[in-house]
Amino acid sequence: MKSRLIILGCGSSIGVPRIDGFWGRCDKNEKKNQRSRCSAIIIKGSNHILIDTSPDIKNQLLSNKVKKISSVIFTHEHADQTNGLFELRPFFWQHQSRKINTYGDFKTMKHIKKRHDFLFKNIGPYSPIVKSNIIRSKFSLGKRNEKILFKSIEAKHGQTKSLIYIFEKTAYASDCNDLSIVKMSKLKNLNYLIIDCLRLKKHPSHFNLDDCLYVHSQLKPRKTILTNLHYSLDYNYLLKKLPSNVVPAYDGLKINL
Ligand SMILES: [Zn+2]
């Protein structure tokens, strides 16, 4: 069975435009510059695996007509990847009050459980809606022909670490500044590399454009898709500047895996 991935959001932590209407260098007349915070979903039959729960998750799922979530995998604990968790309540109700399984490494789940304790355990009148699971470096989600096999790699993301998920010959590395990934054999022979490309200037916790082009040249995926884009990077500026197999993401980009 075929699977596909939707980039639900490809913006940096503040999105484009910012909450105060500032568009930076992005042309506000280009719809592809309107970027919500990073999240994605993998769909294989009825298996719907959400990667991160951005603060924009409600509108992201509505605009992509996603009406179901089977499970959630987290890359790391930062607010722009996790603060939408509360929005998943309707899926808990949809599951006849069966908790939604969420997955991440120990450090990520510890932070999320602390910050969103009311979603994981009985506090006050409302039921918890999610269950925390610690993932291993190899795991699978879904049943029979809808099953998706995952590998994960821990990578440096400034002062913390985030997970890069590898599935269906695709790697998702939305938050990372770890150039040592170019040596990782799990990242060779990819069809798609979806990678953190914050801006042109260096940054202490994200790849910049030069880093991404270097990673692309070393790992040689069939296509590299840039995500986590700051308002200093205009969609058409990037499109003109980049080689044909490196493209900027946009919200709602659909990829057949
Ligand atoms: Zn982050």
Residues whose N, C-alpha, C, O or C-beta is under 5 A from the ligand:
A	BS01	ZN	H78 D175
